[in-house]
């Protein structure tokens, strides 16, 4: 129990002292996970809408694959991205391995099925006649899609929150493709693993509390936006 309180005191101390390394790690965490969430949202909303509205052979299989991907092991994603970006791999010429860009790619792959699945469920839950009515009034398919997205905006916000939570909390993929390099690819989750392996449990607990506070702050912001749109 003393270790926990020491970690809490350490977290407050890190915040009050504005430790440069902690600020750098926190900023990189937000930048990487935020970018990955934006990429996953941009692709996942379009893909999820297509799966919800389109009718084509293999649609059920595609939805099953998306739902399976929602539980995709981060280590498996990290291995796949690392193989692709490795210097001797298919995309090795890009020189992205052990860079923040590689971490963004890995986290986006992890968040993509979650955003896609939530979007497909949100759009699919809308009354089918709504889209038909909009099209009957002369709207184009893109205008109809935009209206459906507006109607499902609250579940879509939940999709974004879930995607961000998956991205910022994963550690295996970030370690494999980022390398946990100090000042370059070290984020809060990989820093927690490192400090735990060193036996610095008080610092690891402090960093964990900072990570929880960060996730809470972002989700609180999105929830506030969600509630305002409800009122």
C-alpha positions as CSV (number, residue, x, y, z in Angstrom):
1,X,0.0,0.0,0.0
2,X,2.9,2.3,0.7
3,X,4.1,1.7,-2.8
4,X,0.8,2.9,-4.2
5,X,0.8,6.1,-2.1
6,X,4.4,6.7,-3.1
7,X,3.3,6.4,-6.7
8,X,0.5,8.9,-6.2
9,X,2.8,11.4,-4.5
10,X,5.3,10.8,-7.4
11,X,2.6,11.6,-9.9
12,X,1.8,14.9,-8.3
13,X,5.4,15.7,-7.9
14,X,6.0,15.1,-11.7
15,X,3.1,17.3,-12.5
16,X,4.1,20.1,-10.2
17,X,7.7,20.1,-11.2
18,X,6.8,19.8,-14.9
19,X,9.6,17.3,-15.5
20,X,10.8,17.9,-19.1
21,X,11.2,14.1,-19.9
22,X,7.6,13.4,-18.6
23,X,6.2,16.3,-20.6
24,X,8.0,15.1,-23.7
25,X,6.7,11.5,-23.2
26,X,3.2,12.8,-22.5
27,X,3.2,15.1,-25.6
28,X,4.4,12.3,-27.8
29,X,1.8,9.9,-26.4
30,X,-0.9,12.4,-27.3
31,X,0.5,13.1,-30.7
32,X,0.9,9.4,-31.7
33,X,-2.4,8.2,-30.3
34,X,-4.3,11.2,-31.5
35,X,-2.9,10.9,-35.0
36,X,-3.6,7.2,-35.1
37,X,-7.2,7.8,-33.9
38,X,-7.7,10.5,-36.6
39,X,-6.5,8.0,-39.3
40,X,-8.6,5.2,-38.0
41,X,-11.7,7.5,-37.8
42,X,-11.3,8.8,-41.3
43,X,-11.0,5.3,-42.8
44,X,-13.2,3.5,-40.3
45,X,-16.3,5.8,-40.7
46,X,-16.2,5.4,-44.4
47,X,-15.6,1.6,-44.3
48,X,-18.2,1.1,-41.5
49,X,-20.8,3.1,-43.4
50,X,-20.2,1.0,-46.5
51,X,-20.6,-2.2,-44.7
52,X,-23.8,-1.0,-43.0
53,X,-25.5,0.3,-46.2
54,X,-24.1,-1.7,-49.1
55,X,-25.3,-5.2,-50.2
56,X,-22.6,-7.4,-51.8
57,X,-21.5,-11.0,-51.7
58,X,-19.3,-11.7,-48.6
59,X,-20.8,-8.8,-46.6
60,X,-21.4,-11.1,-43.6
61,X,-17.8,-12.4,-43.8
62,X,-16.5,-8.8,-44.0
63,X,-18.5,-7.9,-40.9
64,X,-17.2,-11.0,-39.1
65,X,-13.7,-10.1,-40.0
66,X,-14.2,-6.6,-38.6
67,X,-15.6,-7.9,-35.4
68,X,-12.7,-10.3,-35.1
69,X,-10.3,-7.5,-35.7
70,X,-11.8,-5.6,-32.7
71,X,-10.0,-8.1,-30.5
72,X,-6.8,-8.2,-32.6
73,X,-3.7,-8.8,-30.3
74,X,-1.5,-5.7,-30.4
75,X,1.6,-7.9,-30.4
76,X,0.4,-9.5,-33.7
77,X,-0.2,-6.1,-35.2
78,X,3.3,-4.9,-34.1
79,X,4.9,-8.0,-35.6
80,X,3.0,-7.4,-38.9
81,X,3.9,-3.7,-39.1
82,X,7.5,-4.4,-38.1
83,X,7.9,-7.0,-40.8
84,X,6.5,-4.6,-43.4
85,X,8.6,-1.7,-42.3
86,X,11.8,-3.6,-41.5
87,X,14.8,-2.4,-43.5
88,X,14.7,-5.6,-45.6
89,X,10.9,-5.7,-45.7
90,X,8.6,-4.5,-48.5
91,X,8.4,-1.0,-47.1
92,X,11.8,-0.8,-45.6
93,X,12.9,1.9,-48.1
94,X,10.7,4.3,-46.3
95,X,12.8,4.2,-43.3
96,X,9.9,4.3,-40.9
97,X,10.9,1.6,-38.4
98,X,11.6,2.9,-34.9
99,X,10.0,6.2,-35.6
100,X,6.7,7.8,-34.3
101,X,5.2,7.3,-37.8
102,X,5.6,3.5,-37.4
103,X,3.8,3.7,-34.0
104,X,1.0,5.8,-35.6
105,X,0.6,3.1,-38.3
106,X,0.5,0.3,-35.7
107,X,-2.0,2.0,-33.4
108,X,-4.2,3.0,-36.4
109,X,-4.4,-0.6,-37.4
110,X,-5.4,-1.5,-33.9
111,X,-8.1,1.2,-33.7
112,X,-9.4,0.8,-37.2
113,X,-11.6,-2.4,-36.7
114,X,-13.1,-0.8,-33.5
115,X,-14.1,2.4,-35.2
116,X,-15.3,0.4,-38.3
117,X,-17.4,-2.0,-36.2
118,X,-19.0,0.8,-34.0
119,X,-19.8,2.8,-37.1
120,X,-21.4,-0.1,-38.9
121,X,-23.5,-0.9,-35.8
122,X,-24.5,2.8,-35.4
123,X,-25.5,3.3,-39.1
124,X,-27.2,-0.1,-39.2
125,X,-29.3,0.7,-36.2
126,X,-30.9,3.7,-38.0
127,X,-34.4,3.2,-39.5
128,X,-34.0,1.9,-43.1
129,X,-36.8,4.2,-44.3
130,X,-34.8,7.3,-43.3
131,X,-32.3,6.8,-46.1
132,X,-35.0,6.0,-48.6
133,X,-36.9,9.2,-47.6
134,X,-33.9,11.3,-48.0
135,X,-33.1,9.8,-51.4
136,X,-36.8,10.3,-52.5
137,X,-36.5,14.0,-51.7
138,X,-33.7,14.3,-54.3
139,X,-30.6,14.1,-52.1
140,X,-27.5,12.5,-53.6
141,X,-26.0,9.4,-52.1
142,X,-23.3,11.4,-50.4
143,X,-25.8,13.8,-49.0
144,X,-27.9,10.9,-47.7
145,X,-24.7,9.4,-46.1
146,X,-23.9,12.8,-44.5
147,X,-27.4,12.9,-43.0
148,X,-27.1,9.4,-41.6
149,X,-23.8,10.2,-40.1
150,X,-25.3,13.3,-38.4
151,X,-28.1,11.2,-37.1
152,X,-25.6,8.6,-35.7
153,X,-23.1,11.3,-34.4
154,X,-23.5,10.3,-30.7
155,X,-22.6,6.6,-31.3
156,X,-19.8,7.8,-33.7
157,X,-18.3,9.8,-30.8
158,X,-18.4,6.6,-28.8
159,X,-16.5,4.9,-31.6
160,X,-13.9,7.6,-31.6
161,X,-13.5,7.3,-27.8
162,X,-13.2,3.5,-28.0
163,X,-10.6,3.8,-30.8
164,X,-8.6,6.3,-28.9
165,X,-8.7,4.2,-25.8
166,X,-7.4,1.2,-27.7
167,X,-4.6,3.2,-29.3
168,X,-3.3,5.0,-26.2
169,X,-3.4,1.9,-24.0
170,X,-1.6,-0.6,-26.1
171,X,2.1,-1.3,-25.5
172,X,3.2,-4.4,-27.4
173,X,3.0,-2.9,-30.9
174,X,4.6,0.4,-29.8
175,X,7.5,-1.4,-28.3
176,X,8.0,-3.6,-31.4
177,X,7.9,-0.8,-34.1
178,X,9.0,2.1,-32.0
179,X,11.8,0.6,-29.9
180,X,11.1,2.7,-26.8
181,X,13.9,5.1,-27.7
182,X,14.3,7.9,-25.2
183,X,13.5,11.3,-26.7
184,X,12.2,9.8,-29.9
185,X,9.7,7.0,-29.5
186,X,9.1,6.6,-25.8
187,X,5.5,7.0,-24.8
188,X,3.7,6.6,-21.5
189,X,2.9,2.9,-21.9
190,X,6.4,1.9,-23.0
191,X,7.9,4.1,-20.2
192,X,5.8,2.3,-17.7
193,X,7.0,-1.1,-18.9
194,X,10.6,0.1,-18.8
195,X,10.4,1.5,-15.3
196,X,8.7,-1.6,-14.0
197,X,11.4,-3.8,-15.4
198,X,14.0,-1.6,-13.7
199,X,12.2,-2.0,-10.3
200,X,11.2,1.7,-10.2
201,X,7.6,0.9,-9.2
202,X,6.9,4.4,-7.7
203,X,7.8,6.0,-11.0
204,X,5.9,3.4,-13.0
205,X,2.8,4.0,-10.8
206,X,3.1,7.7,-11.2
207,X,3.3,7.3,-15.0
208,X,0.3,5.0,-14.9
209,X,-1.7,7.6,-13.0
210,X,-0.7,10.2,-15.6
211,X,-1.8,7.9,-18.4
212,X,-5.2,7.3,-16.7
213,X,-5.6,11.1,-16.1
214,X,-4.8,11.7,-19.8
215,X,-7.4,9.2,-21.0
216,X,-9.9,10.5,-18.5
217,X,-9.4,14.1,-19.7
218,X,-9.8,13.2,-23.4
219,X,-12.9,11.1,-22.8
220,X,-14.4,13.8,-20.5
221,X,-14.0,16.3,-23.3
222,X,-15.7,14.0,-25.9
223,X,-18.4,13.1,-23.4
224,X,-19.0,16.8,-22.7
225,X,-19.4,17.4,-26.5
226,X,-21.7,14.4,-26.7
227,X,-24.0,15.6,-23.8
228,X,-24.2,19.1,-25.3
229,X,-25.5,17.7,-28.5
230,X,-28.1,15.7,-26.6
231,X,-29.4,18.9,-24.9
